[in-house]
Each structure stands twice: as structure tokens, then as C-alpha cells.
Amino acid sequence: MTWRIEEADVVEPGPEVLCLGETMSLVSPADPVPLEQAPVFTLSAGGAESNVAIHLAALGHRVGWASRVGDDPLGRRMVAAIAAAGVDTGLVEVRADAPTGVYFKDPGPHGTRVHYYRAGSAASTMDADFLPDEPLDAPRLLHLSGITPALSAGCDRLIRHLLTRHRRARITFDVNYRPALWPVERAGPVLRELAQLADTAFVGLDEATTLWGVETPEDVREVLNRPSVVVVKDGAIAAHALGSETVTVPAPKVEVVEPVGAGDAFAAGYLSGVLRGADVARCLRLGHLLAAHSLLSTEDHTTSPDREDLERWLDCDETRWRALSFSSRS
């Protein structure tokens, strides 16, 4: 039977994927211009794990997001927006004694800078007792990132608990190194230790080079030798899935508007393929396509590509795949 985008594996009620981590209110220039020059801004929800959840929901998956937010207008607006995108927010807790975090994107000619205002945020109060066992054992996949353990000692304990407890769900872990949160000397050993405990690990080759001094995807696999699969994203060049064998899929050409959020889109596309039982190359292609779409906007997540377009691109032969090109003007 041909694998199709619309054929999500709906068998039981409740999320098939649970994404856990902080989401903040994101302020972005409406156009890709520097923050100090922008006359108009957008306010949206921005967080690695909820980005993955939103992309998965758009692809027809049953997905939940778990976190804490402040009892404030920004928190309520954010949760409502994520729920409106089709994500189950029933595991989000509201704290009256801590605020919702905020961050600003500052696009520039040499890349995007991000300014965080998250110290003491409600999400940073999460600890190992944040969730009971039942909602953790229900989904097929639990998606985490390396952002969470950097937020507080309690958040670090939470991620370690989730990765080491006896579990039914497979765990995917996106390294997601954020220099603004912790220095590489501290982050490198911790993120390697945590990624080693996951079933599938995602990491950019550039961040792996920063964290562990590696140069190739094969070097990354030597550093992360315990997960069943390590997915290494090499920017505009290619993505590699290193498991029992290595599969490489080149990235399509993209006229980049703004890069933040593309890694989350890639992870969601890859995981959607895994949930549907697609082969590894198709999982990587779907990851590339969602990332390409994300790169065409200043938003962390945008309306998903048309499913018929996705199917056509996924099914094209190798020559046509290598010739794919995306632009915000097209």
C-alpha cells in the first residue's frame, strides 16, 4: 500500500506523541528587518517542543504538549493559540507565582539574534514530579529537547527522570544547544549524557562541532553511540540518519528568510514519517520539506505545505529531488 500524508495511524484516543518543554511568547518583526528598525510586530507562541507539536498536528497526528505557563494574558493567549492549532494542551499547568517567558527575534544580514526574557519563568519551575506516570506511558513517542535541562536544576531533574524511568514510550531528544542559556563547557557533557539515553537523537552538525569538537556525521555517531538512530542535520547540505546503516538525503535549495524554527520543523517531519512506518529516506525528505517551508517565514511555525504538494515532492525521483528549490516569492 502506498504511504500517504493523510493516513495518520489513528488507533486509540489520546495523543500518540507528547512534546514537553517551555514555550514563550514570541515577538517578531512582521517583515525580516532588524528589531530596532521594525515598525510592526507579530506576537505568537515560540518553543521548540510546541513547534514540533504544532507541525505534527498539522500533518494529522494526535499530539499533546505539556508545560507550565504563568497566570497572565501572555500565557493564556499562548495556550489558546497552540490548542487552536490542534494540539492537546490538557497537561499544561498554570502558575500564579511565576510569569510566562518572552523572547524577541532580531533578524539581520548575518543571521537572527534572539533576546530572551525568561528568568524565573513558570516553565523553569518544573521538576521531576511534574507529571504522573499515566500520561507519560500513553503516547508512542515522548519528544524532549536540550533546552529544558538548561532552564533550572528542577528542569534538569525532570529530563533525567523522563529519560531513565521505566517507560513504554520511545523518547526522541533534540540536542538544541542554546549558548544564551549555558556555556559550552557545561552544556557539552550534559547534552551528550542526556542524548545518549534517548532512542532517537537529533543534532545539527554545527552544534555538535561546538559541543564535542567533531567534524563529520560519523564522528557524531561515535560520540552518540547508544541511541538506535542519530539524525545529523548539516544545514543546507544534507541530513543523515545513522542507525544500523547510514542514510543521507541532500537538502533542497531554499531562499532563506529566517532560520529559527527550521530544526523543529525538520524533527516533526521526520517523526511523522516514523509514526507512519515510512522508510528512513522518506522520513528525511519529509523533514527537509517542512524545514524548507519554515525557512520562508519569520514565524517559528507557519501554515503547513499543501499535502498534495508534499506527496508530489516526496515521490519525485532523485534527479528531481536534487533540483528542488523554494522561495518566498514562488
Helices and strands as residue ranges (DSSP letters): E 17-20, E 24-29, G 35-37, E 41-46, H 48-58, E 63-70, H 73-84, E 88-95, E 102-108, E 111-117, G 123-125, H 133-137, E 141-145, G 148-150, H 153-164, E 170-174, H 184-196, E 200-204, H 205-212, H 217-223, E 229-234, E 238-242, E 246-250, E 253-254, H 262-275, H 280-294, H 307-315, H 318-323, E 325-326
